[in-house]
Amino acid sequence: MRTGRAGFTLIELVIVIVVLGILATQAIPTYLSLVDDAKKASAKANLGALRSSITIYYAYKATPMGGESATWPSITELRDNTTVLNGPMPENPYDTDATKNNIATGTALGVVTGTRGGWGYVPTSGVIWINTSTAGVSENGW
């Protein structure tokens, strides 16, 4: 039969708290790095899907069924859920403005008229990119 009090001593609780603190300092930066890597991968995949859809549209327009006039889609056609894409615009995980996944008119790769957010697109050349000012996201390198 036990006659002493049951429970943990103060020193045992402090040791557990210190160990949990050490583990947290290692786990949090790793988690944040994984989140950033996932955003980059998602952005690159969605950008690739957009570029592929735009190129397929251009190639279709060059065929007799498409009118035999190879043209890049306009921003209006790109926004339409059925002309270039078969569904809504893919998500840009770096989009922080009020209008989600909007398309800004571009004059060259990485240069837009207007605010940042969504996608940048040059309708005269079919060039599209991630329109963001987020540090570490290389618009011109993707």
C-alpha positions in Angstrom: 0.0 0.0 0.0 1.3 3.5 -1.0 1.3 6.2 1.6 3.0 9.0 -0.4 1.3 11.4 -2.8 0.9 10.4 -6.4 1.9 12.7 -9.3 4.8 14.3 -11.0 7.5 16.4 -9.4 8.2 20.0 -10.5 11.5 18.9 -12.0 9.9 16.2 -14.1 7.4 18.7 -15.5 10.1 21.2 -16.3 12.1 18.5 -18.1 9.1 17.5 -20.2 8.4 21.1 -21.1 12.0 21.7 -22.1 12.0 18.6 -24.3 8.8 19.6 -26.0 10.2 23.1 -26.6 13.3 21.6 -28.2 11.2 19.4 -30.5 9.0 22.4 -31.5 12.0 24.5 -32.5 13.0 21.7 -34.9 9.6 20.8 -36.2 8.1 24.3 -36.9 10.7 25.4 -39.5 10.5 22.1 -41.2 6.7 22.3 -41.4 6.9 25.9 -42.8 9.4 24.8 -45.4 7.1 21.9 -46.5 4.1 24.4 -46.8 6.2 26.7 -49.0 7.4 23.7 -51.2 3.8 22.6 -51.6 2.7 26.1 -52.7 5.5 26.2 -55.2 4.7 22.8 -56.6 1.0 23.6 -56.9 1.7 26.9 -58.6 4.1 25.3 -61.1 1.6 22.5 -61.9 -1.3 25.0 -62.4 1.0 27.2 -64.5 1.9 24.2 -66.7 -1.8 23.3 -67.1 -2.5 26.8 -68.2 0.4 27.0 -70.7 -0.7 23.6 -72.1 -4.3 24.7 -72.6 -3.2 28.0 -74.2 -0.9 26.1 -76.6 -3.6 23.6 -77.5 -6.1 26.4 -78.2 -3.5 28.1 -80.5 -2.9 24.8 -82.4 -6.6 24.2 -82.7 -7.2 27.6 -84.2 -4.6 26.8 -86.9 -6.7 23.8 -88.1 -9.6 24.0 -90.6 -12.1 23.3 -87.8 -10.6 26.2 -85.8 -10.7 28.7 -88.6 -7.2 28.2 -90.1 -6.0 31.3 -88.3 -3.6 30.5 -85.5 -4.3 33.1 -82.8 -3.7 33.2 -79.0 -6.7 33.3 -76.8 -7.9 36.8 -75.6 -8.2 37.4 -71.9 -11.9 37.1 -72.2 -11.6 33.7 -73.9 -9.1 32.6 -71.2 -11.5 33.6 -68.4 -14.4 31.8 -70.1 -14.8 28.3 -68.5 -15.4 26.5 -71.8 -13.3 28.2 -74.5 -9.7 27.5 -73.5 -10.1 25.6 -70.2 -12.7 23.0 -69.4 -13.5 24.5 -66.0 -12.5 27.5 -63.9 -9.1 29.1 -63.8 -6.6 27.0 -61.8 -5.7 28.4 -58.4 -2.7 30.6 -57.9 -1.6 29.8 -54.3 0.3 33.2 -54.1 -2.8 35.2 -55.1 -3.5 37.7 -52.3 -5.7 40.3 -53.9 -9.5 40.7 -53.5 -10.3 39.0 -56.8 -9.2 35.3 -56.7 -7.3 34.0 -59.7 -7.8 37.0 -61.9 -5.8 37.6 -65.1 -3.9 40.8 -65.4 -2.9 42.1 -68.9 0.9 41.8 -69.4 3.2 43.6 -71.8 6.1 41.1 -71.3 6.9 38.2 -69.0 6.7 39.6 -65.5 5.5 43.0 -66.5 1.8 43.8 -65.9 -0.5 46.8 -66.1 -2.3 47.1 -62.9 -1.9 45.4 -59.5 -0.3 42.1 -58.5 -2.4 38.9 -58.0 -3.6 36.0 -60.0 -2.0 35.4 -63.3 -0.2 37.7 -65.8 -1.0 37.1 -69.5 0.2 38.6 -72.8 -2.6 38.0 -75.3 -0.5 38.8 -78.3 2.1 36.0 -77.6 0.3 33.6 -75.3 2.8 34.1 -72.5 1.4 33.5 -69.0 3.0 33.6 -65.6 2.3 33.8 -61.8 1.6 37.4 -61.1 3.0 37.9 -57.6 5.5 40.0 -55.7 6.1 37.2 -53.2 9.8 36.9 -52.4 11.4 33.7 -53.6 8.8 33.1 -56.3 10.6 33.4 -59.6 8.1 34.5 -62.2 10.7 34.7 -64.9 12.3 31.4 -64.0 9.1 29.3 -64.3 
